[in-house]
Amino acid sequence: MAINFSLFKMDTDFSDREQSVIADLQREELCFYRFIGGNSSETEDLSRKLQVLKERKALLIGIFRFPFRFEGKKRFQTATEQYFQMKEICDAVIFFDSDALMETIESTTSIREANLTFNAIEERTIHTLREMVEQTGEINIDFQDIDTFIKRKKGPLFLHTIEGDSFDEPLKYLISTPYLPEDFTDGEQLIINIGYTRDVDMEAFRQINLRLNDLFSKADLFKLGSYFIDEPGQQFIITLLVNGIKDPVVTPVVDKKMPKYKELFKKWQNYSEGGKKKVNF
């Protein structure tokens, strides 16, 4: 199933041309918004742009990156407030921690190469979700599955793909990656999508399922999808989508302002429903 897929970032120009793209967003579309937290000057604009996207009724997923701790306490506090602001407006948020992302590179990596690596990790996560919906298999995971899954447990999402040719080592080591949430195995809901090549046998399939269900024993298995990869060998690709995990940071005291975001959003909806379809910036 082909799903329209839109990606916006903080530096996206919401000009007349972009507004026409936003106006065409439909209910069965995936819309992502990437944001690196920490700049207080971007807080108001973040709320405004997210509200514009949310008003179009597409499934809106935020991709949020926390700043490095060495950038200062104030910047991290600002990012924390922005994270909860994004969580309030979006249907779901996938978060990344810059300090954990740093563990994926060497300390001698140039700043430019580091940023390219971090961006690639985030973009791969976005495309993985799109591929999950569009992948045809014996048991499909479609847009409605993702939509229902996310809206049952509003909040942080965990999305990760692993590839291999055996399950000889513990699954937790295969899944282990520095930038993943520490409590991802404590999620409340789980979607598993398994791709397999020609020579993967039923015993391997059994082991995969046993270990996944053991590792995610606290989660309700929402759906198990599978698809065939027409290639030789015993390769498998497993994509895990988990929700019901905890926020990575504690709600700040200043987050008492959160009702303001709800009020602004309601005003925005009322404004739009009153017949004012185009937003001027």
C-alpha positions, 0 to 999 in steps of 0.5 A: 500500500502506497502511503504519502509521506511528508517530512518537515524540519524546523528550518522548513519554509512554511511559505505559500508553496509549503502551505499548499503541500500541507493543505493536501495532507490527508488522514491516511498519510504519515507526516514527520517533523524533525526537531533538535531541541535547545534553542529557546528562540524556536519554541514558539515557532515549533508550537505554531508549525506543529499546530498547522500540521496537526490541523490537517489530520494526518498521522503526525510523528515528531522526531526529537533530538535532545542536545548534548549535556556539555552544551549546558543545563539551560539548553537542556532544560529548554529542550525538555520543555520543547519535548513535552510541547511536541509530545502534547501536539503530535500523535507520537514522538521518537526521541534521540539523545545526542550523548548516546548518538555520540557513542556511535562515532569516534571522538576524532570524527569531524563535526560535519561527519558526526552531524551527517551520521546522526541525521542518517540514523534519524532518517533511517528510522523515519524510512523504516516506518514507511517501509513497514507500512508499504511492505507486502507480505504474508501478513501485512502491517498497514497504515490502520494498524500503525494508526490504531497502535499509536493512538492507543498509547500516546507518547514515546515510540521505539523503532528499531531494525536488526539483521542477521543470519542466526540467533546464536547470541542473546537477542538483547545484544543484537538489539543493543544500540547506544541511542535506544531508550534504556527501558525499551523492553518495558513497553506496553505494546509491540509490533513485530515485522519479520522478513526472511530469505529462502533458507530460513527454516521453521526452527529459526522462525520459532526461535526468533518468536520465542526470544522476542516474546521473552525479551518483551514479556511485558508487552501486548503483541499488537500484531506480528507481520511477516514477508518473504525476501527472495534471496538465497541464504538464511538472513532475517530482518526484524523490525520492532515498534514499541510504545508505552515506554517512559519519557526520557526526562522528568516533566519540568516544573515549568511544564505547568504551562502545558494547558496553554498548549492545549488551549492554543490548539483548541483555539486553532481548531475552532479558527480552522473549523470556522471556515478559515482554511488557509493560514497566513504567516 
